[in-house]
Amino acid sequence: MPVIDHSDPDVIRIQVQEKSLQGEASVDLKILCKERLAEKVRDIHFDMADVKYMDSASIGTLLFIIQLLKKEQKKVTLDAASPELCQLFRSLLLDQFLVLPEATA
């Protein structure tokens, strides 16, 4: 289950603790993000440093979140991501739609 940081009311920071993001965890993440967007947060930041694998449903969930935010002129940022995940996002050209961590970008 994700850990949420509410220290900034305009930005939600979500730490994904699963090493493999798939199935039910991606559904939970989608629901969580939709709820937070209803609260009028400006941006969503993810800490996915522990995530080594995402299945297609989880990638679809991330695309859904990016699309929702883009419609509202908001953005998705990865504050931390494993090198494996950054490589996956680059190979899928998702780095055009979300901000990757500078250290691994």
C-alpha positions as CSV (number, residue, x, y, z in Angstrom):
1,M,0.0,0.0,0.0
2,P,1.4,3.5,-0.9
3,V,2.5,5.9,1.8
4,I,1.2,9.4,1.3
5,D,2.9,12.7,2.3
6,H,0.5,15.6,2.8
7,S,3.1,18.2,3.9
8,D,2.3,20.4,0.9
9,P,-1.4,20.9,0.3
10,D,-0.9,21.5,-3.5
11,V,1.3,18.5,-4.1
12,I,0.7,14.9,-3.2
13,R,3.7,12.7,-2.8
14,I,3.1,9.0,-3.0
15,Q,5.7,6.4,-2.0
16,V,5.0,3.1,-3.7
17,Q,6.5,0.4,-1.5
18,E,5.8,-2.7,-3.7
19,K,8.8,-4.1,-5.5
20,S,6.5,-5.4,-8.2
21,L,3.6,-3.1,-9.1
22,Q,0.9,-5.1,-10.7
23,G,-2.7,-6.2,-10.4
24,E,-4.6,-5.0,-7.3
25,A,-1.8,-2.6,-6.4
26,S,-2.3,-0.7,-9.6
27,V,-6.0,-0.5,-9.1
28,D,-5.4,0.9,-5.6
29,L,-3.0,3.5,-7.0
30,K,-5.5,4.6,-9.6
31,I,-8.3,5.1,-7.0
32,L,-5.9,6.9,-4.7
33,C,-4.8,9.4,-7.4
34,K,-8.4,10.0,-8.6
35,E,-9.4,10.8,-5.0
36,R,-6.4,13.2,-4.5
37,L,-7.2,15.0,-7.8
38,A,-10.7,15.6,-6.6
39,E,-9.1,17.4,-3.6
40,K,-7.6,19.8,-6.2
41,V,-3.9,19.0,-5.7
42,R,-1.7,20.7,-8.3
43,D,0.7,17.8,-9.0
44,I,1.4,14.2,-8.1
45,H,4.9,13.1,-7.2
46,F,5.8,9.5,-7.0
47,D,8.7,7.8,-5.2
48,M,9.1,4.5,-7.0
49,A,12.7,3.8,-5.8
50,D,11.7,0.3,-4.6
51,V,9.7,-0.7,-7.7
52,K,11.7,-3.0,-10.1
53,Y,8.8,-4.2,-12.2
54,M,5.5,-2.9,-13.5
55,D,3.0,-5.0,-15.5
56,S,1.0,-3.7,-18.4
57,A,-2.0,-2.9,-16.2
58,S,0.3,-0.7,-13.9
59,I,1.8,1.0,-17.0
60,G,-1.8,1.6,-18.2
61,T,-2.7,3.1,-14.8
62,L,0.3,5.4,-14.9
63,L,-0.8,6.5,-18.4
64,F,-4.3,7.1,-17.1
65,I,-3.0,9.3,-14.3
66,I,-0.8,11.2,-16.7
67,Q,-3.8,11.8,-19.0
68,L,-6.0,13.0,-16.1
69,L,-3.3,15.5,-14.9
70,K,-2.5,16.7,-18.4
71,K,-6.2,17.6,-19.0
72,E,-5.9,19.9,-16.0
73,Q,-2.5,21.4,-16.8
74,K,-0.9,19.4,-14.1
75,K,2.1,17.0,-14.1
76,V,3.4,13.7,-12.8
77,T,6.9,13.7,-11.4
78,L,9.0,10.7,-10.3
79,D,11.1,12.0,-7.4
80,A,12.8,8.6,-7.2
81,A,12.8,5.6,-9.5
82,S,14.9,2.5,-9.9
83,P,17.3,2.4,-12.9
84,E,15.2,-0.5,-14.2
85,L,12.0,1.6,-14.1
86,C,13.6,4.6,-15.7
87,Q,14.9,2.4,-18.5
88,L,11.4,1.0,-19.0
89,F,9.9,4.5,-19.1
90,R,12.5,5.6,-21.6
91,S,12.0,2.6,-23.8
92,L,8.2,3.3,-23.9
93,L,8.9,7.0,-24.5
94,L,7.0,7.9,-21.3
95,D,9.8,10.3,-20.4
96,Q,8.1,12.7,-22.8
97,F,5.0,12.8,-20.5
98,L,6.5,12.6,-17.0
99,V,9.5,14.0,-15.2
100,L,12.1,11.4,-14.4
101,P,14.6,11.8,-11.5
102,E,17.6,13.8,-12.7
103,A,20.1,11.3,-11.3
104,T,18.8,8.5,-13.5
105,A,17.4,10.5,-16.4
